[in-house]
Amino acid sequence: MHVGRVMQTQLVTVPPDTSLTSAQKIIEEKKIAHLLIVDADEKLLGIVSDRDLKQSWASPATSLSVHELNYLLNQMTVGMIMIKTPITVTPDTTIERAARLMQENRISALPVVDKGQLAGIITTTDVMEVLLQAIGIDTDSARFTVLVKDRVGVMAEISQHLKDKGVNIRSLVTWPERKHPGLYQLVMRVPAKDKDQAIEILQKDGFKVLTEYVDDFSPFLPEA
């Protein structure tokens, strides 16, 4: 999956001379978390989040009167507080890469630029939606975990065993178990009606299957 498939293209942009008061109103009215700052040619100049605005809102000295505070906020612009060199991605960036960039840089959105032009924005909410769809949690399915050692062909074997019995795999996600190097969790989803049958098939074929959380995998380690 690539960013271009899931990015938001109905963008809310403002010029850098937009006051903080106006920016806050736009964010509240549009129910968004980020404003993209652009120049007259719609070229990306920066980005401002609702958090940036709230921090700036609270920064003036508390001794100011309401009138003085409102005046000051009307004089301050998004150009003064925006992130001027935002990290960007292109439409052909993978979702995984976008997620890693957001995690590493502790940010919640990435502007998408295509050939120098602002094309969209992708947020952590968009990435989470893709993840939930990928693991099949939005369908009528049941989940269980198969513990396997890292070896060639293990996923093909599991798939073949289930295929032979007419059980369809809705989704399959893998990740390594840190406490046991070389051990992987295969988190699988099958149609809810086929869960018990799938577990029985795999257990008869020697696979270690878990249907609930366990604190220690040691008693369930696969032999091969």
C-alpha positions as CSV (number, residue, x, y, z in Angstrom):
1,M,0.0,0.0,0.0
2,H,1.3,3.5,-0.9
3,V,0.6,6.9,0.5
4,G,-1.1,8.1,-2.7
5,R,-3.9,5.5,-2.1
6,V,-4.9,6.8,1.3
7,M,-3.8,10.4,1.6
8,Q,-6.3,13.1,2.2
9,T,-6.6,15.4,-0.9
10,Q,-9.4,17.7,0.3
11,L,-6.8,20.1,1.9
12,V,-7.3,23.1,4.1
13,T,-4.5,25.6,3.4
14,V,-3.8,29.1,4.7
15,P,-1.3,31.8,3.8
16,P,1.5,32.5,6.3
17,D,-0.1,35.9,7.4
18,T,-3.1,34.1,8.8
19,S,-3.6,35.1,12.5
20,L,-3.5,32.5,15.2
21,T,-7.1,33.5,16.1
22,S,-8.3,32.8,12.5
23,A,-6.3,29.6,12.3
24,Q,-7.8,28.3,15.5
25,K,-11.3,29.0,14.2
26,I,-10.6,27.2,10.9
27,I,-9.3,24.1,12.8
28,E,-12.4,24.0,15.0
29,E,-14.8,24.6,12.1
30,K,-13.2,22.0,9.8
31,K,-12.6,19.5,12.6
32,I,-9.0,19.0,11.6
33,A,-5.7,18.7,13.5
34,H,-3.3,20.3,11.0
35,L,-3.1,23.4,8.8
36,L,-0.9,23.5,5.7
37,I,0.8,26.8,5.1
38,V,1.2,27.7,1.4
39,D,2.3,30.7,-0.7
40,A,0.4,32.4,-3.5
41,D,1.4,29.5,-5.8
42,E,0.2,26.9,-3.4
43,K,3.7,25.8,-2.7
44,L,4.2,24.3,0.8
45,L,5.8,26.6,3.3
46,G,5.1,24.9,6.5
47,I,2.7,23.1,8.8
48,V,0.9,24.0,12.0
49,S,-0.9,21.6,14.3
50,D,-3.7,22.2,16.8
51,R,-1.1,21.5,19.5
52,D,1.2,24.2,18.2
53,L,-1.7,26.7,18.3
54,K,-2.7,25.7,21.8
55,Q,0.8,26.1,23.0
56,S,1.1,29.5,21.5
57,W,-2.3,30.4,22.9
58,A,-1.1,29.6,26.4
59,S,2.4,31.2,26.1
60,P,1.6,34.9,26.7
61,A,2.0,36.1,30.3
62,T,-1.1,35.5,32.4
63,S,-1.0,39.1,33.7
64,L,-2.4,40.2,30.3
65,S,-6.1,41.1,30.2
66,V,-8.5,39.3,27.9
67,H,-8.5,42.3,25.6
68,E,-4.7,42.5,25.5
69,L,-4.4,38.7,25.0
70,N,-6.8,38.7,22.1
71,Y,-5.0,41.7,20.5
72,L,-1.7,39.9,20.8
73,L,-3.0,36.6,19.3
74,N,-4.5,38.6,16.4
75,Q,-1.1,40.1,15.7
76,M,0.7,36.7,15.8
77,T,0.5,34.7,12.5
78,V,0.9,31.1,11.6
79,G,4.0,32.0,9.7
80,M,5.6,32.9,13.1
81,I,5.1,29.5,14.7
82,M,4.8,27.0,11.7
83,I,7.4,24.2,11.2
84,K,9.2,25.7,8.2
85,T,10.9,22.6,7.0
86,P,8.3,19.9,7.5
87,I,9.2,16.3,6.7
88,T,7.3,15.3,3.5
89,V,6.7,12.2,1.5
90,T,5.7,11.5,-2.1
91,P,2.6,9.6,-3.2
92,D,4.7,6.5,-4.0
93,T,6.0,6.3,-0.4
94,T,4.9,3.1,1.2
95,I,2.6,3.2,4.2
96,E,5.2,1.4,6.3
97,R,7.8,4.1,5.5
98,A,5.4,6.9,6.3
99,A,4.6,5.2,9.6
100,R,8.3,4.8,10.5
101,L,9.0,8.5,9.7
102,M,6.1,9.6,12.0
103,Q,7.3,7.3,14.7
104,E,11.0,8.3,14.5
105,N,10.2,12.0,14.4
106,R,7.3,11.9,16.8
107,I,5.0,13.7,14.5
108,S,1.4,12.9,13.6
109,A,1.2,14.1,10.0
110,L,3.2,14.2,6.8
111,P,2.4,16.6,3.9
112,V,2.5,14.8,0.6
113,V,4.4,16.5,-2.2
114,D,4.4,15.4,-5.9
115,K,6.8,17.0,-8.3
116,G,7.1,20.1,-6.1
117,Q,3.4,20.5,-5.7
118,L,1.3,19.9,-2.6
119,A,-0.8,16.8,-3.3
120,G,-2.2,15.8,0.1
121,I,-1.5,14.9,3.7
122,I,-1.4,11.6,5.6
123,T,-1.9,11.3,9.4
124,T,-1.5,8.7,12.0
125,T,-5.3,8.2,11.8
126,D,-5.0,7.3,8.2
127,V,-2.1,4.8,8.9
128,M,-4.1,3.2,11.7
129,E,-7.1,2.7,9.4
130,V,-4.9,1.0,6.9
131,L,-3.5,-1.3,9.6
132,L,-6.9,-2.2,10.9
133,Q,-8.1,-3.1,7.4
134,A,-4.9,-5.1,6.7
135,I,-5.4,-7.3,9.8
136,G,-9.0,-7.8,8.9
137,I,-10.4,-6.5,12.2
138,D,-13.3,-4.8,10.4
139,T,-14.7,-8.1,9.1
140,D,-16.6,-11.0,10.6
141,S,-13.4,-12.9,11.5
142,A,-11.8,-14.7,14.5
143,R,-8.2,-14.3,15.6
144,F,-5.6,-16.7,16.9
145,T,-1.8,-16.9,17.1
146,V,0.5,-19.6,15.7
147,L,4.0,-19.7,17.2
148,V,6.7,-20.8,14.6
149,K,10.4,-20.8,14.3
150,D,11.9,-18.7,11.5
151,R,12.4,-21.2,8.7
152,V,11.7,-21.3,5.0
153,G,8.3,-22.5,4.0
154,V,6.5,-22.4,7.3
155,M,3.8,-20.0,6.2
156,A,3.3,-22.0,3.0
157,E,2.8,-25.1,5.1
158,I,0.2,-23.5,7.3
159,S,-1.6,-22.0,4.3
160,Q,-1.7,-25.4,2.6
161,H,-3.0,-27.3,5.6
162,L,-5.9,-24.8,5.9
163,K,-6.5,-24.7,2.1
164,D,-6.8,-28.5,2.0
165,K,-9.6,-28.3,4.5
166,G,-11.3,-25.4,2.8
167,V,-10.5,-22.8,5.4
168,N,-9.8,-19.3,4.0
169,I,-7.2,-17.0,5.7
170,R,-8.6,-13.5,5.9
171,S,-5.3,-11.9,7.1
172,L,-1.9,-12.8,8.4
173,V,0.5,-10.6,10.3
174,T,3.9,-11.6,11.5
175,W,6.3,-10.2,14.0
176,P,9.3,-11.5,15.9
177,E,9.2,-12.4,19.6
178,R,11.9,-10.4,21.3
179,K,12.3,-12.7,24.3
180,H,12.8,-15.7,22.0
181,P,15.1,-15.0,19.1
182,G,14.1,-16.9,16.0
183,L,10.5,-17.2,17.2
184,Y,7.7,-15.5,15.3
185,Q,4.1,-14.9,16.0
186,L,1.8,-15.5,13.1
187,V,-1.4,-13.6,14.0
188,M,-4.1,-15.0,11.8
189,R,-7.7,-14.2,11.1
190,V,-10.1,-16.7,9.5
191,P,-13.9,-16.6,9.1
192,A,-15.4,-16.7,12.6
193,K,-17.3,-19.9,11.8
194,D,-14.1,-21.7,10.8
195,K,-12.0,-20.7,13.9
196,D,-12.3,-23.9,15.8
197,Q,-11.8,-26.1,12.8
198,A,-8.6,-24.1,11.8
199,I,-7.2,-24.4,15.3
200,E,-7.9,-28.1,15.3
201,I,-6.3,-28.6,11.9
202,L,-3.1,-26.8,12.9
203,Q,-2.7,-28.4,16.3
204,K,-3.1,-31.9,14.8
205,D,-0.3,-31.0,12.4
206,G,2.0,-30.1,15.3
207,F,1.7,-26.3,15.3
208,K,1.5,-24.4,18.6
209,V,-1.7,-22.3,18.6
210,L,-2.7,-19.7,21.2
211,T,-6.1,-18.2,21.5
212,E,-5.5,-15.9,24.5
213,Y,-2.8,-13.9,26.0
214,V,0.0,-15.7,27.9
215,D,2.8,-14.0,29.8
216,D,5.5,-16.6,29.0
217,F,5.8,-18.4,25.7
218,S,8.3,-21.0,27.0
219,P,5.8,-23.8,27.5
220,F,4.4,-23.3,24.0
221,L,7.7,-23.1,22.0
222,P,7.5,-25.1,18.7
223,E,9.9,-28.0,18.3
224,A,10.7,-27.2,14.7
